[in-house]
Amino acid sequence: MKEGKIVTQNQEIAVVGAGIVGATTAFYLAKKGYSVTIYDEGTGQATAAAAGIICPWLSQRRNKKWYHLAASGAKFYPELMTDLGESLTDSAIYQQVGTLLFKKNEKLLLKLEKLAKERRETAPEIGDLTIVASDQLHDYVPILNSSQAALFASGGARVDGELLTRKLIEQAVELGATFQQGKVALTIDAENQLFVQSKKYTQVVLAVGAWLPELLEPLGFTVDIRPQKGQLLCLDIPEETTNWPVVMPDGEKDIIPFNNGKIIVGATHENDKGYDLTPTAPELKLMLAEASELAPSLKQAIQVSTKVGTRAYTSDFSPFFGQVSECPQLYVASGLGSSGLTTGPIIGKMLAQAIHQEETELDFADYPVADYVVDRENK
Ligand SMILES: Cc1cc2nc3c(=O)[nH]c(=O)nc-3n(C[C@H](O)[C@H](O)[C@H](O)COP(=O)(O)OP(=O)(O)OC[C@H]3O[C@@H](n4cnc5c(N)ncnc54)[C@H](O)[C@@H]3O)c2cc1C
């Protein structure tokens, strides 16, 4: 009998949203033997549109709690892959191919190398750190052409968010979960009982990313979440790209090689477009032009498709997750911003652990829901 079977009986859990957070939560809940129903609408999902960079250690964000979460999230990936039965060395979903990061000048690059070495003391997952001279860049990524050196971190990885969530949901369903496509609403009655599409649940997890206000504001909550539009380009090139590292130029437009010639270039960070999902030629053209400065042959690449998704941001850019204190059977997670592929899986796993009343690796109090989800009546 599986661990937790006794605790889990008579518990019906709804997970609303099957992006990276909801899919991981549902997978681990199903693994613990819970009866899980997953609801997902899917349009604009950030996870399916994401670029796929897992490399938090080279970020210069000063928010220590965010860094702790993101570094723990990156460390957790190999465990997640093992739990899913995926190879760590040959997978289309996740691969530690390393990251090549550029800075404006050598002084800033050396400063970053110093920070990365300090961080490696607590995060050995960062791997080997090497300054790669400009004339050696092509050994790492043959299409690069730059007069600048870069920092290579061997522990950096790339993940295909769409493939990962598909696998998580497939396995959750194999373990007994139910998946329902479509948009749903949550209701809470006077006794704090939770209903999704008029079906009663013992617990509900809202992993709906940028759409949390839409679900909770009708119930009397104010939610500090705003949408941010992100667009990216999917290219095809003739080279064999499978083991190329992720390239992070100075700025926001990255080059992420996947298997068999597939390259992603992106992404935009558009704060004034709300939930709009229209690809726009000027932004896509500009991204390609910027990426081509470092990799000129990308100008000739075949443009296969564009992806557009909506990120969720809080006003101070911090993510939050855990129980809603006014309604403890309700769990939420949002505000993962531009690093949610990195932080999402560990958040999902910890939500499942919290529901199962297990100890979690990180303290939920560091990512307090109450700072971002406020009951208007009790304010
Ligand atoms: C262009 C782009 C590039 C990115 N690149 C990276 C990167 O390189 N590295 C990184 O770490 N992160 C990256 N991110 C960020 C990352 O993708 C997100 O932070 C993360 O995927 C958010 O996951 P989530 O599960 O919270 O939300 P989402 O993935 O948005 O999932 C929410 C789901 O809930 C569903 N939903 C909403 N309302 C309802 C409802 N009423 N009923 C049913 N379903 C509903 C939605 O349809 C959606 O499917 C990127 C994001 C974008 C947009």
The ligand as an SDF file (V2000), in Angstrom:
LIG
                    3D

 53 58  0  0  0  0  0  0  0  0999 V2000
    7.2970   33.9050  -23.2670 C   0  0  0  0  0  0  0  0  0  0  0  0
    7.6490   33.3480  -21.9210 C   0  0  0  0  0  0  0  0  0  0  0  0
    8.9340   32.8910  -21.6650 C   0  0  0  0  0  0  0  0  0  0  0  0
    9.2530   32.3450  -20.4170 C   0  0  0  0  0  0  0  0  0  0  0  0
   10.4930   31.8200  -20.2270 N   0  0  0  0  0  0  0  0  0  0  0  0
   10.8110   31.2500  -19.0280 C   0  0  0  0  0  0  0  0  0  0  0  0
   12.0840   30.6580  -18.8380 C   0  0  0  0  0  0  0  0  0  0  0  0
   12.9110   30.6140  -19.7470 O   0  0  0  0  0  0  0  0  0  0  0  0
   12.3810   30.1260  -17.6160 N   0  0  0  0  0  0  0  0  0  0  0  0
   11.4890   30.1420  -16.5840 C   0  0  0  0  0  0  0  0  0  0  0  0
   11.8280   29.6520  -15.4920 O   0  0  0  0  0  0  0  0  0  0  0  0
   10.2590   30.6810  -16.7540 N   0  0  0  0  0  0  0  0  0  0  0  0
    9.8940   31.2420  -17.9400 C   0  0  0  0  0  0  0  0  0  0  0  0
    8.6760   31.8050  -18.1180 N   0  0  0  0  0  0  0  0  0  0  0  0
    7.7660   31.8950  -16.9650 C   0  0  0  0  0  0  0  0  0  0  0  0
    6.9570   30.6440  -16.7680 C   0  0  0  0  0  0  0  0  0  0  0  0
    6.5260   30.1430  -17.9970 O   0  0  0  0  0  0  0  0  0  0  0  0
    5.7380   30.9330  -15.8710 C   0  0  0  0  0  0  0  0  0  0  0  0
    6.0980   31.6610  -14.7210 O   0  0  0  0  0  0  0  0  0  0  0  0
    5.0910   29.6130  -15.4140 C   0  0  0  0  0  0  0  0  0  0  0  0
    4.9110   28.7700  -16.5210 O   0  0  0  0  0  0  0  0  0  0  0  0
    3.7580   29.8900  -14.7300 C   0  0  0  0  0  0  0  0  0  0  0  0
    3.1470   28.6560  -14.4530 O   0  0  0  0  0  0  0  0  0  0  0  0
    1.7280   28.5830  -13.7860 P   0  0  0  0  0  0  0  0  0  0  0  0
    1.4020   27.1390  -13.6490 O   0  0  0  0  0  0  0  0  0  0  0  0
    1.6910   29.4390  -12.5600 O   0  0  0  0  0  0  0  0  0  0  0  0
    0.7140   29.3060  -14.8030 O   0  0  0  0  0  0  0  0  0  0  0  0
    0.3310   28.9430  -16.3150 P   0  0  0  0  0  0  0  0  0  0  0  0
    1.3650   28.1500  -16.9710 O   0  0  0  0  0  0  0  0  0  0  0  0
   -0.0860   30.2060  -16.9640 O   0  0  0  0  0  0  0  0  0  0  0  0
   -0.9240   27.9830  -16.1560 O   0  0  0  0  0  0  0  0  0  0  0  0
   -2.1670   28.4520  -15.6950 C   0  0  0  0  0  0  0  0  0  0  0  0
   -3.2560   27.5920  -16.3260 C   0  0  0  0  0  0  0  0  0  0  0  0
   -4.5060   27.8600  -15.6660 O   0  0  0  0  0  0  0  0  0  0  0  0
   -5.5080   27.8470  -16.6510 C   0  0  0  0  0  0  0  0  0  0  0  0
   -6.6960   28.5650  -16.1670 N   0  0  0  0  0  0  0  0  0  0  0  0
   -6.7990   29.8690  -15.8320 C   0  0  0  0  0  0  0  0  0  0  0  0
   -8.0650   30.1580  -15.4330 N   0  0  0  0  0  0  0  0  0  0  0  0
   -8.7630   28.9990  -15.5150 C   0  0  0  0  0  0  0  0  0  0  0  0
  -10.1150   28.6530  -15.2350 C   0  0  0  0  0  0  0  0  0  0  0  0
  -11.0120   29.5600  -14.7940 N   0  0  0  0  0  0  0  0  0  0  0  0
  -10.5100   27.3820  -15.4520 N   0  0  0  0  0  0  0  0  0  0  0  0
   -9.6290   26.4350  -15.9080 C   0  0  0  0  0  0  0  0  0  0  0  0
   -8.3250   26.7140  -16.1800 N   0  0  0  0  0  0  0  0  0  0  0  0
   -7.9090   27.9810  -15.9830 C   0  0  0  0  0  0  0  0  0  0  0  0
   -4.8530   28.5590  -17.8240 C   0  0  0  0  0  0  0  0  0  0  0  0
   -5.5880   28.3430  -19.0090 O   0  0  0  0  0  0  0  0  0  0  0  0
   -3.4800   27.9210  -17.8070 C   0  0  0  0  0  0  0  0  0  0  0  0
   -3.4780   26.7390  -18.5830 O   0  0  0  0  0  0  0  0  0  0  0  0
    8.2950   32.3240  -19.3700 C   0  0  0  0  0  0  0  0  0  0  0  0
    7.0010   32.7820  -19.6270 C   0  0  0  0  0  0  0  0  0  0  0  0
    6.6720   33.2740  -20.8990 C   0  0  0  0  0  0  0  0  0  0  0  0
    5.2560   33.7330  -21.1590 C   0  0  0  0  0  0  0  0  0  0  0  0
  1  2  1  0
  2  3  1  0
  2 52  2  0
  3  4  2  0
  4  5  1  0
  4 50  1  0
  5  6  2  0
  6  7  1  0
  6 13  1  0
  7  8  2  0
  7  9  1  0
  9 10  1  0
 10 11  2  0
 10 12  1  0
 12 13  2  0
 13 14  1  0
 14 15  1  0
 14 50  1  0
 15 16  1  0
 16 17  1  0
 16 18  1  0
 18 19  1  0
 18 20  1  0
 20 21  1  0
 20 22  1  0
 22 23  1  0
 23 24  1  0
 24 25  2  0
 24 26  1  0
 24 27  1  0
 27 28  1  0
 28 29  2  0
 28 30  1  0
 28 31  1  0
 31 32  1  0
 32 33  1  0
 33 34  1  0
 33 48  1  0
 34 35  1  0
 35 36  1  0
 35 46  1  0
 36 37  1  0
 36 45  1  0
 37 38  2  0
 38 39  1  0
 39 40  1  0
 39 45  2  0
 40 41  1  0
 40 42  2  0
 42 43  1  0
 43 44  2  0
 44 45  1  0
 46 47  1  0
 46 48  1  0
 48 49  1  0
 50 51  2  0
 51 52  1  0
 52 53  1  0
M  END
$$$$
